[in-house]
Amino acid sequence: MAVRPIRVYPDPILKQPCAVIDHCDASADALLQDLIDTMLDSGHSVGVAAPQIGDSRRAVVVDVSKSKLGRDNNHGLLTMINPQIIDREGTHTMREGCMSVPDYTGNVERAQSVVVQFTDRDGCERVIRTTGFEAVAIQHELDHLDGLLFLDRVSSLKSDVFRRKG
């Protein structure tokens, strides 16, 4: 379909909760394809959420399989419509970055393991358990659907946010 421009904070769409997708139709499929195309085009992204490309519907894509942190523990390309976390275990702090906050990274505490329920691109209901980097990436992308950025989750803007080196 299309590589779409990434919306950058403080774009207001990034702070708005997204709407549920009622039908897995051609429009939802086109959105997922745009998310995939945009993620792959970046060359380094492991996930993109709909509001990052200017769409306020509940859809994300995640694929950590090509990342050194996720290479050995992943579900491949996940296309998720209306995803929700239904269980979480443990905690883990990790440095995160975001294409919508390009100049900074931050230490974020997230669940070590999550169970996610969603509808996939084929319209099938799925439930997966994931751990480690993939779990972090999914939590990060799902936050976008609720109008949250990783900056909203850092303990201290002073000590847990870092300017990217250049």
QUIDAQUI-V34474 format. One record per backbone hydrogen bond with DSSP energy under -1.0 kcal/mol. NH is the residue of the N-H (numbers start at 1). CO is the residue of the C=O. E is the energy in kcal/mol with one decimal. If there is no record, write none. Layout:
BEGIN
[[NH & CO & E] [NH & CO & E]]
END
This chain:
BEGIN
[[7 & 52 & -3.5] [9 & 100 & -2.9] [11 & 8 & -2.2] [14 & 11 & -1.6] [15 & 12 & -1.5] [16 & 13 & -1.1] [18 & 145 & -3.0] [19 & 56 & -2.9] [25 & 23 & -1.7] [29 & 25 & -2.4] [30 & 26 & -2.4] [31 & 27 & -2.0] [32 & 28 & -2.3] [33 & 29 & -2.3] [34 & 30 & -2.4] [35 & 31 & -2.3] [36 & 32 & -2.5] [37 & 33 & -2.9] [38 & 34 & -2.5] [39 & 35 & -2.5] [40 & 36 & -2.8] [41 & 37 & -2.3] [42 & 38 & -1.3] [48 & 61 & -2.0] [50 & 59 & -2.7] [52 & 49 & -1.6] [53 & 50 & -1.8] [54 & 51 & -1.5] [55 & 50 & -2.2] [58 & 19 & -2.2] [59 & 57 & -1.6] [60 & 80 & -2.2] [61 & 48 & -2.2] [62 & 78 & -2.1] [63 & 46 & -2.3] [67 & 64 & -1.6] [71 & 67 & -1.9] [73 & 70 & -1.4] [78 & 62 & -3.3] [80 & 60 & -2.9] [81 & 119 & -2.7] [82 & 58 & -3.0] [84 & 117 & -2.3] [86 & 115 & -2.9] [87 & 115 & -1.1] [89 & 113 & -2.5] [92 & 110 & -2.1] [94 & 108 & -2.2] [96 & 106 & -3.1] [101 & 98 & -1.4] [104 & 101 & -1.3] [105 & 162 & -2.4] [106 & 96 & -2.2] [107 & 160 & -2.3] [108 & 94 & -2.6] [110 & 92 & -2.9] [112 & 89 & -1.3] [113 & 89 & -2.0] [114 & 130 & -2.4] [115 & 87 & -2.6] [116 & 128 & -2.7] [117 & 84 & -2.9] [118 & 126 & -2.4] [119 & 81 & -2.4] [120 & 124 & -2.8] [123 & 120 & -2.2] [126 & 118 & -3.3] [128 & 116 & -2.3] [130 & 114 & -2.7] [132 & 112 & -1.4] [136 & 132 & -2.0] [137 & 133 & -2.8] [138 & 134 & -2.4] [139 & 135 & -2.4] [140 & 136 & -2.6] [141 & 137 & -2.4] [142 & 138 & -2.7] [143 & 139 & -1.9] [144 & 140 & -1.1] [146 & 143 & -1.5] [147 & 144 & -1.5] [148 & 143 & -2.4] [152 & 149 & -1.9] [153 & 150 & -1.7] [160 & 156 & -2.6] [162 & 105 & -3.0] [164 & 103 & -3.0]]
END
